Amino acid sequence: MKVQQDNEIQNGKVSENVVKATENEVVVKRKSKTDKRKLTFYFLIRKKDEVVDWAIHLVSYTNFIKQLGFFRYDVGEGAYLMVYVEKNVVEEKNIVEIIDTVIKEIELSEGCEFVTPLKIKERLYGKLAIYFSPQLLYRIKSHKPFDFVKDTKDTAFFPFLNGIVVVNSKGYELKPYSDFDKHIWKQQIIQRDFIVSSDVLELLSNKNVASQIECPFIDEFGSFSRYCYLLAGNNERFYSLCSLLGYSMHSFTEYKLHAIVLTDSTISDDDESNGRSGKSLLFKALKYTRNLSEIAGKDFDNTNKHKYDKANIDTQIIFIDDLKKNFDVESLFNDITEGITIDKKNQQPYRINPKIVLTSNKVLKIEGSSAKDRFVEFEVSSHFHIDHTPEDEFKHWFFRDWNADEWNKFDNFMLFCVSFFLKAGVIRPESINIEIRRLTQETSKELIIFFDEKVLNNTLKDKYDKSELYNEFVESFPDFIKLRQRTFTEWVRKYMKLSPIYSLHYNPYKKTVNEMRSSGKDYFIFVKRETLESNVTKEQN
């Protein structure tokens, strides 16, 4: 039996011209929707001069898929994805989407008398696991290396419909796409036109920008900037919040990395957050400027290897909303600094480096220098609550009800935040109530009352036997009769570390200074600040 590939069928007769398929075969795209593509990835099997069967030539077939715009994209460590590329715009595609496109193109093409589009479809459908297997599709490489537009240490890029905005510490400008011969992820393109605000550029040109924006001027940035100011509460905290938003939108990771945490500032009677403070809305706004993957905190299991399966190769920000009580922040340490692993079912895992932002109604247990270095906590004001929402304040729904002018004000404000971050870096805010909330959450209000009274009334002795101090506390608060000595001791340590009142009068906790053992007994030592300062002065003298 003789096997040949025929590229032409003339008048129902097999052509004498036989052309071998090569990897360089080019399938010409249809010029219009009515123009039919000639399918050439099959060959006819003849016995003598009679066609007895046909088969698909795999090299020609993969070239056909390549000409439709599909390619393999390497994500490292033996992991690959399939992407669709058109005019340097890249979009991740799954196998189902590739099948749909291939079948649709075949339906719009023409074969020959012996091999019709319908027969090709039947052949493909009968062996989908072969003709659309990852092993076969991953042979489709792009002749042009992927080179994406990426943020640098000093510059950020924001692609809009009418061009790419280039942001640096001095401001930003809109440039045409023709200035960039690089790839762009489709999901990172902001689906709006952008107009540069001269007011913002004038503001950024001022060296002392943080002292220039007053509340009336904020209104010129639109309702969202006003909302941010109300969340912050004052000028200093507003600029801190701007820097944190700017950091979150700067898709560069080769510097010190943090997770940004929004929490409430209000202390309630039972230390339960009232919620509805507007913090989630703030981070949801980031999805309108960056590709954001949102995860519900109640569903986030840090031991689950699939915990980030909603993220994709083009994800720039991970937003975990409303973390569960007693969430283990240490489980995020490597994710913050080294990147996350996306492990989707039936797919090779791969790593990306997004920024991470979090919200929590409870104060996170952030202890030690490593944890404090990795997390930046921002307490939102109590301006918004269940009885006074942003809708009540602004008389409209954010995002849904905005016109083009309001969207442009929002875009200019967000790019202002990025430029301000590139100018000033991350500005950590002064705490409001976070330490006392953390102390109440990790100990008890009774213990805080017990020690605060001693500190304020100047009745806290310099030295206490731990067991005697425990007994004194239980006598004052009999409901704690079942409290263990070990737990009480840990509570006292936390009080010395976290109490704002204690820190005003006494030296912050240090184990080698504030605890000692003598004659078989354990003691707490409380060192007043004036004593510490006096000792330092004596040493200096």
Secondary structure, 3 states (H helix, E strand, C coil): CEECCECCEECCEECCCECCCCCCCCCCCCCCCCCCCECCCEEEEEECCEEEEEEECHHHHHHHHHHCCEEEEEEECCEEEEEEEECCEEEEECHHHHHHHHHHHHHCCECCCCCCHHHHHHHHHHCHHHHCCHHHHCCCCCCCCCCECCCCCCCEEEEECCEEEEEECCEEEEECHHHCCCEEEHHHCECCCCCCCHHHHHHHCCCCHHHCCCHHHHHHHCHHHHHHHHHHCCHHHHHHHHHHHHHHHCCCCCCCCCEEEEEECCCCCCCCCCCCCCHHHHHHHHHHCCCEEEEEHHHCCCCCCCCCCCCCCCCCEEEEECCCCCCCHHHHHHHHHHCEEECCCCCCCEEECCEEEEECCCCCCCCHHHHHHHEEEEEECCCCECCECHHHHHCCCCCCCCCHHHHHHHHHHHHHHHHHHHHHCCCCCCCCCHHHHHHHHHCCHHHHHHHHHHHHCCCCCCEEEHHHHHHHHHHHCHHHCCCCHHHHHHHHHHHHHHCHHHHHHECCCCHHHHEEEECCEEEEECCEHHHHHHHHHHHHC
